Amino acid sequence: MPVRAPDLAAWLIDSLSSGLLAIDAAGSLTALNQAAQRILGGPGGDAGDWLGRDFRVALAFRPELLGLLEDALDGRERPSRAELVLSAGAAAPETTVGFTLLAIRDAQADLRGVAIQFRDLAAYERDDERARLRDRLAALGEMAAGLAHELRNPLAGMEVMAGLLKRRLPEGGEDHALVLDLLEQLRVVARSLDQTLEFVRPVAPSPHPIDPAQLLDLATDRACARVSFPGKIERRYAPQAPPALGDSEQLLVVLTDLVLNALEAMVGCSGPTAPQLVLGVDVERRPGAQAPIRLQGPSRPAGPDERIRCEVVLSVADSGPGVPAELRDRIFYPFFTTKHGGSGVGLAKAQKIVTSHGGSIELDAGLGGGAIFRVRLPASGDVG
């Protein structure tokens, strides 16, 4: 049985990795593919539940897109390529899309509708940020490594001379106590230099498939063995999250430090409710390489054979005091710390490890206070 042209057109639209949405001159939705539903979010259901509805009702949760399409229905030519920020709402998060707007006209040049093709730019912005981060870390690493090597030799000489001076001074005297304090400060500087060299040392992960929930549970067990936590631990794990691709030993260090930081942030916090640690495993899909369209059977498609790059998202959220908004952009800077006696290397090293895996780490404010750290890692294999 031959494939009908309408069927082929529908399969072609759904096979696009970018979102496609079209309305007719009366404002009814006439086309909406799977990528558009994924990017826009909002009400679920099949595209058939959206088609035929007035776009002013169907897209009410995305007022910026709604306004763009309303303006386009007047038939006047507008710049066809631009970016649009879709603000967050109850049904969908904020996202930035790059779009192409097209007026649909008949043979007499009368306006018959409007089509918009768009792509979520968040993934591309993260890729750009990762590239900039790699450049910054490389430059910082070269500078810090050279400085540390230059300081280690004179520092070692000062430690030797201070040790000799200590042995020449009578114990219990004021001068002896001052030399002991000097030695301790020199050891602190030496430890800082060792941490600097450890931070700038290249990371070479050995990636393999990892169960993200199992890894996060193990990290939590290790952290709880170091810090007593009397509060509640809640796990929100997606039931069918794919394995993550990474070096389990390196990522275990990262996640253990994140959970440990969360537990320490809640120490001493008082309130009407017990402190709460929320662990999450989720998956986010983003368009990847496009594979050829396949047909299955005489009249049924096998579905779009679009390769989807998946990111496994591991999150650690606490109900502590959170991180002030003015410090969130600096929290991953090397040697910046909000902890008394902290080295400022932990989160910077965590970011370096995650970035070396092709992932990213980010900090957001929690709902009602606290902090949420999210680690995004590539999934093991493409998911269709």
N, C-alpha and C positions, 0 to 999 in steps of 0.2 A: 504494500500500500504506500503510495508516494506521500512524502511529508508536505503538508499544506503550508503555503506561504505565511499565513498568520501565525502558525505554530513556530515556524522558523524565526520569524521576527521577534516573538516573545522570548524564545530561548536566547537569541542574540542579545537582547536588551539585558536579560538577567545574567548573561555571561560577562558583562562589562565589570571591570574592577572599580570604576568610578560610579558615583551615583548619577542616576538619570531620572528626571521628573518632568512631566509635561502636563499642561492644562489646555483646554480648548478656550475659544473666545468667550464662552459663557462662564468659565471659571470652574469647570468640572475636571477632576483629575482623570487623565486618560492614559498615563504611563507612569509607572513607579517600579524600579527594579530593586533587587535584594540589597545591593550596595547602598542605595539611597535610604532604605529602611534602617540599615545598620549604622550609617553615619548620623542620620537625624535622630535616631532613638525614638523616644516617645511611645505612643500606643503600639502594642504588639499586634499579632495576627498576620494573616496572609495579605499580600498586596490586593487581592480581590476585595478585602474588607475596606480598603481605602479608595479603590477605583470607582469613579462615578460620583463620588461625594464632592461637594463644593470645597475647593481648596482652602477657603477662608475658615472653614470648620475643621477640616482634616489637619491643617498645619497651624492651628491656633497656638500650639505650644512652641512654635518657632516664629515669633513675631517679625524678626528681621527678614527672614526668607519670605514671609507672607507679604511684607511691605514691598520687597523687591519685585515679586511677581505681580502684585497689584499695579505698581507703576509701569511694568512692562506691557500690560494689557492696553495701554493707550496707543500703542503702535509706533511710538517715536523711537528712533534709533538711539541706542545707548552704548557706552563702552562694553564690549562683550566679555572682556577678561578682567577679573578683579578678585579681591579677597573680601570675605564677609565673616564677621564674628557673630556666632550664634550664641546668645547668652544662655546661662543655665536656668533651668526651671524645675518644677516638681517632677517632670517626666523625663528630663534629659539634662546631661551636663553641658557646660560651656565647651564650645569647639570652634576652631577657625577653619573655614573651607575656602579653597580657591575654585572659582566657578567660571563657566562660559555660558553666556545667556544668548539664546537664539530665538528670533521672531519667526514663526511658521506662517508662510503666506501661500496662497493658491496662485493659479496661473494669471489671475487678474491683479495680483499683488495685494489682495485683501487679507487682513490679519485673520488667521484661523486658530491661532493659539501661540503658546510660548513654551519653550523647552529650556531646561537648565541642566547642565552637566557639571558635577562638582566632585571634589576630592578632599578628604580630611587631611589637613596640613600638620596636625599634631605630630604624627610619626616622623615627618620630614624635619620639623623643627627640632625634635629630639635627636635626630641623626646629625643635624648641624651642630647642636650643642655638644654632642659627643665628640665630634671632630675638633671643635674649639677646645674642649677639655683636654683631649689628647695632646694638642699643641701646647697648652699652658703647662700641663704636667711635665712634658718633655723639657721645656725651657726651665721650669722650676727645678726639675731633677738635676739637670746639668749644673745649675748654679749652686744648689744645696750640696751636692756631692763634692764639688770643688772646694766649697767653703769648709765643709766638715773635714776633709782630708788636710787642709791647710791648718786647721785648729788642733787636730789631734796630737801632733808631735809636740808643740809647745805646751799643750795641756798635760801630756804625760810627763814632760820635764818638770812642770810646776808641782805635780803630785809627788814626784820623787824628792824634790827639794823640801816640800812641806813635811814629808815623812821623815827626812833626815833631821829637820828642825825639831820635830816632835820628840825624837829620841834624845836630843840634847837638852831639852827643857825638863825641869823637875815636874813630876806629876802632881796634880792638885792645884797648881798655880794658875793665875789668871792668864798668863801668856800661853801655857799649855792648853787651856780651854779654848783660847782663840785659834790656835793652830788646828785643834780637832774640828772646830766649826769650819775653818777654811778647807780642810780635807773633805768634809761632808759636802760643801758647796761645789768643790771641784768634781766630786763623784756625780753630783746632780747634773753638771754640765756635760760630763762624759756620757751619762745615760741619754741625755738629750741628743748628743751627737750620734750615738748608736741608733737611736730611734729615727733620726734623720736619714742615716745611711740605709736603714731597713726600709724606710718609706720610698726612697728613690730607686731602690733595687728593682729591676724589671720583673714584672709578673708574667709567668708563663703557665697559664692554666692547661690542664689535660682534660678537655671536656668529654663527658659521657652522659647518657640519659640518667636523670635523677628524679626520684619521687619527691615533688616539692612539699607535700604535706608531711611526709616522713622526715625530711630534712629540717623543716621548721619545728616539728615536735622534738627532735633530738637537740636542736639549738635551745629550745625552751627548757628542756630537762637540765642541760648544762648550766644555763643561766640561773635557774631556780636552785641549783645545788650551791651556788655562790652567794645568792641573796635570798633571804627568807621573804616570801610573799604571801601574806594572809588573805589577799583579795581573791577575786573571781577571774578565772581564765576562760574565755569564750573562743571557740574555734568556728570560723565561717569558711569552710572549704568547699569549693565548687566540686560537685560529685564526679565530673568527668574531665577534670583538668588534665591535659597531656603532660608527659614528663618534661622537665626543664633540661636544657643542655648546658652543662657546666662542670667545673671541678668541685666535687663535693667537699673536699677538705678545705679549700679556700673559701667556698661559700658558707660553710659551717662556721668559720671564724667570723665572717661578716654578720650572719644572722644571730649568732650568740651574742656578739657585741650590741646589736640593735635591741635584742630582748633585755639584755643586762642594763642598757641605758634606760629602757622603759621602766624596768622594775625599780632602779635607783631613783628615777624621777618621781615615783609614787611613794617613796619612803617618807614617812612623816606627814603625808597629806591627810588632812582631816576633812570630813564632810558628812552629809546625811547618808550617803551610800558608801559601800566598801569600794576600795580601788579596783579597777577593772583593766585587765589586759585582753585585747582582742586580736587574735591572729587570723589572717585571711590568706586564702589561695584562690586566685581567679585567673581567667584567661581573657586576653583581649586580642581580637583579630584585626589584621591590617592587610591591605592588598599587597600581593607580591607579583611574581612573574605570571604572565598569562599563558596558559597552555591551550592547545587547539580545542575547539568545541567538538564534543562527541555526541553522536546520536545512538540511541539504544532501541532496538526493536523497530517495527514498521511505523509507529506513530508516537513513540514516547521518547523524551530526551533522557539521557543519563544525568541530566542536571549540569549546571555550569562546571566545567573542569578547571576552574580558576584556582590557582595556587594561592593560598592564604598564609601569609606569614603570621604565626601566632607568637604572642608574648605571654609567658606565665608571670603573673604578678603576685608576689608574696608581700604581705603587709603586716606591720607590727604597730598597733595603736595602744596608747595608754590614756589614763584619765588623770594624769599629773598636771602640773601648771602650764605645760606647753612651752613653746619657743616664741619669744616676742617677734612680731612681724618684721621689725627692722633688723633682726639677726638671722632670719631664715636664709637669706641669700649668701650669708657668710659662714653658715654652719659647716660646710664641707671644705672650707679653706684650710690648708695645712697650718697647724700650730695655732688655730683659733679654737678656743674652748670656753664654755660657760661653767665648767666644773672647777671647784676649788682644788688645785693641785693636779688638774688634768693636763695631759701633754698636747692635746689638740691634733693628735695624729690619727686617732681611731677612725673617725668618720671620713677623713681624707683618704686613708688607706682603704676603707670599705668602698668608697667611690672608685678608687683606682682599680680594685679587684673586679668590681661589677662591670666597669667600663671595658676592662680587658676581655670580658666574656661577650662583648657586643650588647650589653644591657645598660641600664641606667638606674640610679637611685634618687629618690626625691622625697621631700618633706612637705607635708601639708598640715594645717591646723585641724584638729579633731572637732567633731560636732560636740558642742558643749564644753570645749576645753580640751587640753591634752595635745598630743602630737601623733601624727601618722607617718611612718616611714614606709615607702613602697619600693621594692626591688623588682625591676622588670628584667626578665631573662628570656632569651630566645627558647622557643619550644623545640623539643627534639623531633626534627622532621617537619615537613609541610603538612598542613591539615587542610583538606578540601571541604 
